[in-house]
Every structure is written in structure tokens, then in C-alpha cells.
Amino acid sequence: MRLKVLAATMALAVLIAAPVTRAADPPNFDFNGYAIVPTTVGGILTMRSVLTNNGVVPTPILLDFANNQYTLVVIGTLTNAALTPQYYSPATIEIWEDPIAGGTPANYANAATFTDGTLILSGAFDGNLTRNRFTSTVGSFIGKVDFSGGTRLGDLATPQDWPFGGGWSRAVSTIPSGYNEQWDGKIDLAPVAVDEKTWGGVKEIFKK
């Protein structure tokens, strides 16, 4: 069962628990994890998660889920006291690769297990990471990521403007001790810039 936010273009969204068919999804980094959410300005949000594509949804770069576990960590500083929307800035993101054989499986009781292995992608949110609240127990999060580091940075067609979003819930029973919310989301492919040309300009290219 995965929590999904319905309605991406509307002001309201609903978080539901339901099986979802994902075969037709475009490539993305799909994650599911848990967050520590601050209550005061200047507090630190920490979201630790595991990539869950694993052969179901293609990833933007080739990842070896058979031999590695991939973890994703987001850290952000709360900048306002409002219940919604809450803004986190600066906010950073990291994706780590750790061997299944000889590595350390992700363990929410041990934060270090999410940041060991090889840092394959890292970056920062372009502007705010925004957390919305619809009720006291469900809401959404959204932002845009600019990747700037990691061993796989060169594999990205473009490192900037990767849409980041999903839903959070406090209503599930699986939240580990020390965490406040379950976060279920994805990082979508960034749009690749193209050069605009007139039809005449295109024909001129082939004349050269």
C-alpha cells in the first residue's frame, strides 16, 4: 500500500492508501520514508527514505537495484511559523548507493545507514521546499531540485529544475519511533531545454 497525492494542478489534494499501477509512469526517483518535522522557526526537517523503483518504475539514470540499496535524504530549515504552507530554506538533497552484500541496510533507528556507501547525487532546492497541510494528519510537499554533485551527476541530461513532490501522513501506524510523518513521493525528470527555431531556420541547417 502506498500513499499517493491525487490532483497535482489543484489547490487541494487527497492522500490515500491504495495499490497503484506504475508501469506507465515516466522515469523518476520514487521514494518512501519518514520525516522528523520541526515545530519552531529555525528547526531542522530531516526526511530519510529509500528509493522504491526497483524494476517497477524506470529511473532517470540506470541504477542497479539487484545489488544495491538506494537511500534519499532531505534536510531543510524551517523559515516561518505558519501551519501551512511551511517553507524550508536552505534545503538540501542527497541520494546514496550502498551495496546489499557487505553494506548496511537502511535502518530508521540508525541515521548513519542512510548516508553510507557512495554519494551518487547531491544538490539543493531551488527556492523553498514547501510543506502544505490539508488536515491535522495529511498534507503534501513540493519543491524543485538543482543537482550539483555526486558521482553520477554527469549522467543527468540536465542537473537543474527537477520537480520534487508527494504526500505526507501522520495517520499510518508504521511511523518509526522518533519520526513524525510518512513521506511518499518522487523526483521527476527535469525538462530539457531546447533551442527554438523557425521552419526556415531548420531547413538552413540541412543546407550547410
C-alpha positions as semicolon CSV with decimal commas, in nm:
position;residue;x (nm);y (nm);z (nm)
1;M;0,000;0,000;0,000
2;R;0,144;0,335;-0,100
3;L;0,024;0,682;-0,010
4;K;-0,041;0,896;-0,315
5;V;-0,148;1,254;-0,359
6;L;-0,427;1,299;-0,610
7;A;-0,458;1,625;-0,808
8;A;-0,131;1,791;-0,896
9;T;-0,278;2,100;-1,056
10;M;-0,546;2,179;-0,798
11;A;-0,516;2,369;-0,472
12;L;-0,649;2,065;-0,281
13;A;-0,501;1,715;-0,281
14;V;-0,605;1,398;-0,105
15;L;-0,365;1,141;0,039
16;I;-0,498;0,785;0,004
17;A;-0,368;0,434;0,070
18;A;-0,430;0,220;-0,237
19;P;-0,245;-0,013;-0,474
20;V;-0,124;0,181;-0,775
21;T;-0,026;0,051;-1,118
22;R;0,301;0,220;-1,209
23;A;0,415;0,053;-1,532
24;A;0,323;0,356;-1,741
25;D;0,500;0,608;-1,519
26;P;0,777;0,812;-1,684
27;P;1,127;0,778;-1,534
28;N;1,158;0,923;-1,184
29;F;1,321;0,866;-0,847
30;D;1,037;0,714;-0,642
31;F;1,085;0,721;-0,264
32;N;0,906;0,626;0,055
33;G;1,030;0,720;0,401
34;Y;0,978;0,913;0,722
35;A;1,037;1,268;0,837
36;I;1,126;1,450;1,157
37;V;0,930;1,776;1,138
38;P;1,028;2,080;1,350
39;T;0,771;2,295;1,532
40;T;0,970;2,617;1,571
41;V;1,136;2,857;1,327
42;G;1,497;2,758;1,271
43;G;1,424;2,392;1,342
44;I;1,557;2,126;1,108
45;L;1,338;1,897;0,899
46;T;1,504;1,564;0,819
47;M;1,346;1,316;0,582
48;R;1,510;0,977;0,534
49;S;1,380;0,740;0,270
50;V;1,455;0,450;0,038
51;L;1,416;0,456;-0,340
52;T;1,140;0,210;-0,428
53;N;1,152;0,195;-0,811
54;N;1,322;-0,147;-0,811
55;G;1,222;-0,261;-1,158
56;V;0,868;-0,121;-1,144
57;V;0,927;0,240;-1,246
58;P;1,232;0,332;-1,459
59;T;1,484;0,571;-1,306
60;P;1,628;0,874;-1,490
61;I;1,973;0,713;-1,472
62;L;2,048;0,341;-1,471
63;L;2,054;0,205;-1,114
64;D;2,136;-0,149;-1,005
65;F;1,864;-0,239;-0,754
66;A;1,961;-0,607;-0,763
67;N;2,295;-0,536;-0,599
68;N;2,249;-0,200;-0,425
69;Q;2,011;-0,018;-0,195
70;Y;1,947;0,349;-0,271
71;T;1,862;0,598;0,003
72;L;1,745;0,957;-0,028
73;V;1,785;1,220;0,244
74;V;1,637;1,570;0,258
75;I;1,735;1,830;0,520
76;G;1,579;2,177;0,547
77;T;1,548;2,469;0,788
78;L;1,200;2,596;0,881
79;T;1,170;2,967;0,799
80;N;0,815;3,051;0,912
81;A;0,578;2,973;1,200
82;A;0,257;2,925;0,996
83;L;0,094;2,583;0,999
84;T;0,054;2,594;0,620
85;P;0,229;2,647;0,397
86;Q;0,556;2,590;0,576
87;Y;0,877;2,683;0,397
88;Y;1,216;2,521;0,442
89;S;1,524;2,705;0,318
90;P;1,802;2,626;0,274
91;A;1,712;2,267;0,192
92;T;1,943;2,000;0,054
93;I;1,905;1,657;-0,100
94;E;2,132;1,352;-0,131
95;I;2,096;1,011;-0,297
96;W;2,330;0,734;-0,175
97;E;2,417;0,391;-0,316
98;D;2,516;0,114;-0,073
99;P;2,592;-0,249;-0,166
100;I;2,338;-0,505;-0,044
101;A;2,618;-0,756;0,011
102;G;2,858;-0,613;0,267
103;G;2,667;-0,287;0,309
104;T;2,431;-0,169;0,583
105;P;2,055;-0,186;0,518
106;A;1,865;0,135;0,585
107;N;1,752;0,140;0,948
108;Y;1,544;0,431;1,075
109;A;1,683;0,378;1,422
110;N;2,033;0,441;1,285
111;A;2,060;0,762;1,081
112;A;2,409;0,676;0,956
113;T;2,274;0,386;0,749
114;F;2,113;0,636;0,511
115;T;2,434;0,823;0,430
116;D;2,694;0,550;0,392
117;G;2,819;0,400;0,068
118;T;2,864;0,624;-0,237
119;L;2,704;0,966;-0,277
120;I;2,573;0,947;-0,634
121;L;2,369;1,271;-0,647
122;S;2,352;1,578;-0,426
123;G;2,211;1,924;-0,457
124;A;1,983;2,190;-0,313
125;F;1,627;2,305;-0,351
126;D;1,584;2,598;-0,587
127;G;1,398;2,828;-0,350
128;N;1,185;2,665;-0,082
129;L;1,086;2,312;0,000
130;T;0,717;2,372;0,075
131;R;0,507;2,159;0,311
132;N;0,128;2,201;0,291
133;R;-0,122;2,083;0,549
134;F;-0,476;1,979;0,449
135;T;-0,583;1,832;0,785
136;S;-0,400;1,764;1,109
137;T;-0,282;1,429;0,972
138;V;-0,233;1,464;0,594
139;G;-0,078;1,707;0,351
140;S;0,164;1,747;0,064
141;F;0,515;1,868;-0,011
142;I;0,662;2,024;-0,322
143;G;0,980;2,185;-0,447
144;K;1,234;2,197;-0,726
145;V;1,580;2,043;-0,703
146;D;1,907;2,154;-0,863
147;F;2,167;1,875;-0,857
148;S;2,529;1,989;-0,831
149;G;2,738;1,695;-0,708
150;G;2,775;1,320;-0,675
151;T;2,948;1,051;-0,877
152;R;2,654;1,022;-1,121
153;L;2,599;1,393;-1,182
154;G;2,742;1,362;-1,534
155;D;2,476;1,104;-1,623
156;L;2,195;1,360;-1,596
157;A;2,076;1,521;-1,917
158;T;2,031;1,841;-1,716
159;P;2,108;1,895;-1,345
160;Q;1,856;2,173;-1,276
161;D;1,484;2,211;-1,206
162;W;1,386;1,857;-1,110
163;P;1,026;1,862;-0,975
164;F;1,004;1,713;-0,625
165;G;0,672;1,633;-0,458
166;G;0,435;1,393;-0,291
167;G;0,220;1,346;0,017
168;W;0,274;1,308;0,390
169;S;0,064;1,137;0,656
170;R;0,058;1,110;1,034
171;A;-0,231;0,862;1,021
172;V;-0,032;0,548;0,940
173;S;0,074;0,302;1,208
174;T;0,419;0,228;1,064
175;I;0,594;0,554;1,159
176;P;0,917;0,461;1,340
177;S;0,995;0,594;1,686
178;G;1,143;0,944;1,671
179;Y;0,974;1,036;1,341
180;N;0,654;1,235;1,289
181;E;0,532;1,160;0,937
182;Q;0,547;0,918;0,647
183;W;0,659;1,087;0,322
184;D;0,575;0,921;-0,010
185;G;0,688;1,099;-0,324
186;K;0,906;1,120;-0,630
187;I;1,156;1,336;-0,816
188;D;1,053;1,374;-1,178
189;L;1,274;1,427;-1,481
190;A;1,372;1,787;-1,535
191;P;1,260;1,939;-1,865
192;V;1,549;1,958;-2,110
193;A;1,600;2,298;-2,271
194;V;1,563;2,319;-2,648
195;D;1,657;2,588;-2,899
196;E;1,361;2,750;-3,069
197;K;1,393;2,776;-3,446
198;T;1,162;2,867;-3,727
199;W;1,093;2,611;-4,000
200;G;1,313;2,819;-4,229
201;G;1,592;2,804;-3,973
202;V;1,568;2,425;-3,956
203;K;1,592;2,399;-4,336
204;E;1,903;2,619;-4,331
205;I;2,076;2,368;-4,102
206;F;2,040;2,092;-4,362
207;K;2,171;2,318;-4,639
208;K;2,508;2,351;-4,466
